[in-house]
Amino acid sequence: MSESSIQLQTQATAVDTSVSLDSSGRPINFHVSSQARRQTKYKPRFAEFSYNTWDVCRYVILATKTVIPMDFWGSKYNFQMVMQRMPDFSPPM
């Protein structure tokens, strides 16, 4: 038997640059998990980013309370009057 006809596991085979090998010379298979595959295929729809009018008004009211000092409104009554009319400030569609 010829020495060239037998290849031991520890000997490296012909070099193939398209395949990554581990330290023992075996090819490394990169498997993508099904969860990762689902996430890459999933694209959010525009409707998922929409909010109803009440959520937007509530956010504006809370932001206004936080940013604008109460002295600006003159009294609590004035502030409440403006906040009650907040839904009317939305542009027509």
C-alpha positions in Angstrom: 0.0 0.0 0.0 1.3 3.4 -0.9 1.7 6.3 1.6 -0.1 8.7 -0.7 -3.3 6.5 -0.9 -4.0 6.8 2.9 -4.9 10.1 4.5 -5.1 10.2 8.3 -7.7 12.4 10.0 -4.9 14.6 11.4 -3.5 15.4 8.0 -5.0 18.4 6.2 -6.7 17.7 2.9 -6.5 19.9 -0.2 -7.0 23.5 0.6 -10.5 24.9 -0.2 -10.8 28.6 0.6 -14.6 28.5 0.3 -15.1 26.3 3.4 -14.0 27.3 6.9 -12.3 24.6 8.9 -12.0 24.1 12.6 -8.7 23.2 14.4 -9.1 19.5 13.6 -9.7 20.2 9.8 -13.4 19.5 9.8 -15.6 21.9 7.9 -17.6 24.3 10.0 -21.3 24.5 9.2 -23.1 27.7 10.1 -26.7 26.9 10.8 -29.1 29.8 11.3 -31.7 29.0 14.0 -35.3 29.1 12.9 -36.0 32.0 15.3 -33.3 34.1 13.7 -34.6 33.2 10.2 -38.1 34.2 11.2 -36.9 37.6 12.5 -35.0 38.3 9.3 -38.1 37.6 7.2 -40.4 39.6 9.5 -40.9 43.2 8.4 -43.2 45.4 10.5 -46.1 47.0 8.8 -46.7 50.7 8.9 -50.0 50.2 10.7 -48.1 48.8 13.7 -46.5 52.2 14.3 -49.8 54.1 14.4 -51.5 55.3 17.5 -55.0 56.4 18.1 -55.9 60.0 18.8 -56.3 59.6 22.5 -52.8 58.2 22.9 -51.3 61.1 21.0 -53.4 63.7 23.0 -52.4 62.1 26.3 -48.7 62.2 25.3 -49.0 65.9 24.3 -50.8 66.8 27.6 -48.1 65.0 29.7 -45.3 66.6 27.7 -46.9 70.0 28.0 -47.3 69.6 31.8 -43.7 68.6 32.1 -42.1 71.2 29.8 -44.2 74.4 30.2 -44.3 75.9 33.8 -47.8 76.3 35.3 -47.2 80.1 35.7 -47.4 80.3 31.9 -51.1 79.4 31.9 -52.0 82.0 34.6 -54.3 79.6 36.4 -55.2 75.9 36.6 -58.5 76.7 34.9 -56.8 78.2 31.8 -54.5 75.1 31.5 -57.5 72.8 31.8 -59.4 74.7 29.1 -56.5 74.4 26.6 -56.0 70.7 27.4 -59.7 70.0 26.9 -59.5 71.5 23.4 -56.3 69.5 22.6 -58.1 67.0 20.3 -59.4 69.9 18.2 -55.8 71.0 17.4 -55.3 68.0 15.1 -55.1 68.8 11.4 -58.0 67.8 9.1 -57.4 64.6 7.1 
